[in-house]
């Protein structure tokens, strides 16, 4: 499949048209941002890690009956995916208290929840992705009730599969962000990426952070953390 004109460039990826209107090529960048783009930097090799890991996890989820946008990995940085219109909801699943959850509710990080939580953000940069609930999403016509129900069910299913998988690599899946998109026929599928950019990964024994928090919080060893996750997933 051939790369045509650039359709979109985001903080971490570029999206190109192809000769087929139903497919696009996603190219992953090494650029890193945090705090709504206020903090910017580069994480060497991040694009390769996020591309390959995301594709691997999409293939894993497909085996467990989760529909995704993944089609084919072209090379270390580029992947063919089904063209979707993104549902403007960021879906956050949390298994352990951390990050904005801990800050917002005044609890310490590291509390393991009895059951996972789910929250939605309205995907809107100008408004800084505010937290919303299902009723707000319906009122704003961001998605239909059936779509939201499907997204919630799928998100919890993804959590089950990934939590078990990462634990087998001695990694705790603390929380993660998902995005969904509609195909031309209206089917809702998992889109975007699953990577150290969008997940919180802690080492199961030491709770060492193996994700983008190292960049956000100036903890150092950012590249090492991403490479460590790559090594655990691919044994490289």
C-alpha positions in Angstrom: 0.0 0.0 0.0 1.3 3.4 -1.0 1.5 6.6 1.1 -0.3 9.6 -0.5 -0.9 13.0 0.9 -0.7 13.9 4.6 -4.2 14.0 6.1 -3.4 14.8 9.7 -0.5 15.4 12.0 -1.0 15.0 15.8 1.3 15.1 18.8 2.6 11.6 18.2 1.6 10.4 14.8 1.0 11.4 11.2 -1.8 10.0 9.1 -1.5 9.6 5.3 -4.1 8.7 2.7 -3.6 5.6 0.5 -4.9 4.6 -2.9 -7.8 2.9 -1.1 -10.3 5.3 0.6 -11.0 2.7 3.4 -7.4 2.6 4.6 -4.8 5.0 5.9 -1.1 4.7 6.9 -0.2 5.8 10.4 3.4 6.9 10.9 4.7 7.2 14.5 6.9 10.0 15.6 9.5 10.3 18.5 7.9 13.6 19.6 6.6 13.6 23.2 4.2 16.0 24.8 2.5 16.2 28.2 0.2 18.5 30.1 -1.9 19.4 27.1 1.2 20.1 25.0 2.7 22.5 27.4 5.7 20.2 27.9 7.4 19.1 24.7 10.4 16.8 24.1 11.7 13.8 22.1 12.0 10.2 23.3 14.5 8.5 21.0 13.0 5.4 19.4 9.5 5.9 20.9 7.8 5.8 17.5 9.2 2.4 16.7 8.3 1.0 20.2 4.8 2.4 20.2 4.1 1.3 16.6 5.3 -2.3 17.1 3.8 -2.7 20.6 0.5 -1.3 19.6 0.2 -3.6 16.6 1.2 -6.6 18.6 -1.5 -5.8 21.2 -4.1 -5.2 18.5 -3.3 -8.6 17.1 -3.6 -10.1 20.6 -7.0 -8.4 21.2 -8.3 -9.5 17.8 -7.6 -13.1 18.9 -9.8 -12.4 21.9 -12.7 -11.1 19.8 -12.0 -7.4 20.0 -12.5 -5.5 16.7 -9.6 -3.1 16.0 -8.5 -0.8 13.2 -5.3 -2.7 12.7 -4.6 -4.1 9.2 -0.8 -4.5 8.5 2.5 -3.4 9.9 4.6 -2.0 7.0 7.8 -1.3 8.8 9.1 -0.2 12.3 7.3 3.1 12.2 4.4 2.7 9.7 1.2 0.7 9.8 -1.9 0.4 7.6 -5.1 0.8 9.5 -8.8 1.0 8.6 -10.0 4.6 8.2 -12.3 5.6 11.0 -14.0 8.7 12.2 -12.9 8.9 15.8 -15.6 9.0 18.5 -14.7 12.1 20.5 -14.5 10.3 23.8 -11.3 9.3 25.5 -12.0 6.2 27.6 -9.9 5.7 30.7 -9.8 2.4 32.6 -8.1 2.4 36.0 -7.1 -0.7 38.0 -4.9 1.1 40.6 -5.0 4.8 41.8 -2.4 7.0 40.1 -2.0 10.2 38.2 -4.9 12.6 37.9 -7.2 10.2 39.8 -5.1 10.3 42.9 -4.7 14.1 42.6 -8.4 14.8 41.9 -9.7 12.7 44.8 -6.9 13.3 47.3 -5.8 9.7 47.6 -2.3 8.2 47.4 -1.0 6.3 44.4 -1.0 2.6 44.4 -4.4 1.7 45.9 -5.6 -1.4 44.1 -9.3 -1.1 43.3 -11.8 -4.0 44.1 -13.0 -3.6 40.5 -11.7 -1.4 37.6 -13.2 2.1 37.1 -14.1 3.7 33.8 -14.2 7.4 33.0 -14.8 9.5 29.9 -13.1 12.7 28.7 -14.5 14.8 25.9 -11.8 14.7 23.3 -11.4 18.5 22.7 -8.0 20.2 22.9 -9.6 23.7 23.2 -11.5 22.6 26.3 -8.5 20.6 27.6 -10.4 17.2 27.4 -12.8 17.7 30.3 -14.2 14.7 32.2 -17.8 13.9 31.2 -20.3 11.2 32.0 -22.5 9.1 29.7 -25.4 11.5 30.0 -23.2 14.4 28.9 -21.9 12.3 25.9 -25.5 11.7 24.9 -26.6 15.3 25.3 -23.6 16.5 23.2 -24.4 13.8 20.6 -20.9 12.4 20.8 -22.1 8.9 20.5 -25.4 6.9 20.5 -26.5 5.0 23.6 -25.8 1.6 21.9 -22.3 2.8 20.9 -21.5 3.9 24.5 -22.8 0.6 25.9 -20.6 -1.3 23.3 -17.6 0.9 24.1 -17.9 0.3 27.9 -18.3 -3.5 27.4 -15.3 -3.6 25.0 -13.1 -1.4 27.2 -13.6 -3.7 30.2 -12.9 -6.8 28.0 -9.7 -5.2 26.7 -8.7 -4.5 30.4 -9.2 -8.2 31.3 -7.1 -9.4 28.4 -4.3 -6.8 28.8 -4.1 -7.0 32.6 -3.5 -10.8 32.5 -1.1 -10.5 29.6 1.1 -7.8 31.2 1.1 -9.6 34.5 2.6 -12.6 32.7 5.5 -10.1 31.8 5.8 -9.0 35.5 4.1 -5.7 34.7 1.1 -4.1 36.4 -1.4 -2.4 34.1 -2.2 0.5 36.3 -4.5 2.5 34.0 -4.8 3.3 30.3 -6.6 5.4 27.7 -8.5 4.0 24.7 -10.0 5.6 21.7 -12.7 4.2 19.4 -13.6 5.0 15.8 -16.5 4.3 13.4 -15.9 2.5 10.2 -17.7 3.6 7.0 -20.5 1.0 7.8 -20.9 2.4 11.4 -19.1 -0.4 13.2 -17.3 0.8 16.3 -13.7 -0.5 16.6 -10.7 0.1 18.8 -8.5 2.8 17.2 -5.4 4.9 18.1 -2.7 3.1 20.0 -1.9 1.0 23.1 1.7 1.9 24.3 3.8 3.4 27.1 2.4 6.7 25.9 -1.2 5.7 26.7 -0.8 3.2 29.5 0.7 3.3 33.0 3.0 0.3 33.4 4.6 -0.5 36.8 7.1 -3.3 37.4 5.1 -5.9 39.3 7.9 -6.4 41.9 9.3 -2.9 42.4 6.5 -0.6 41.2 9.1 1.2 39.0 7.4 3.3 36.4 7.9 2.0 32.8 5.9 4.5 30.9 5.4 8.2 29.9 5.2 9.3 33.6 9.0 9.3 33.5 8.8 12.0 30.9 5.9 13.9 32.6 7.5 13.9 36.0 11.2 14.4 35.0 12.1 11.1 36.5 14.9 10.4 34.0 15.5 7.0 32.3 12.6 7.6 29.9 14.2 5.8 26.9 15.3 3.0 29.3 11.7 2.5 30.5 10.3 2.3 26.9 13.0 -0.1 25.9 12.4 -2.2 28.9 8.7 -2.6 27.9 9.8 -3.4 24.4 12.1 -6.1 25.8 9.4 -7.6 27.9 6.9 -7.8 25.1 9.2 -8.9 22.3 12.1 -10.4 24.3 14.5 -8.1 22.5 
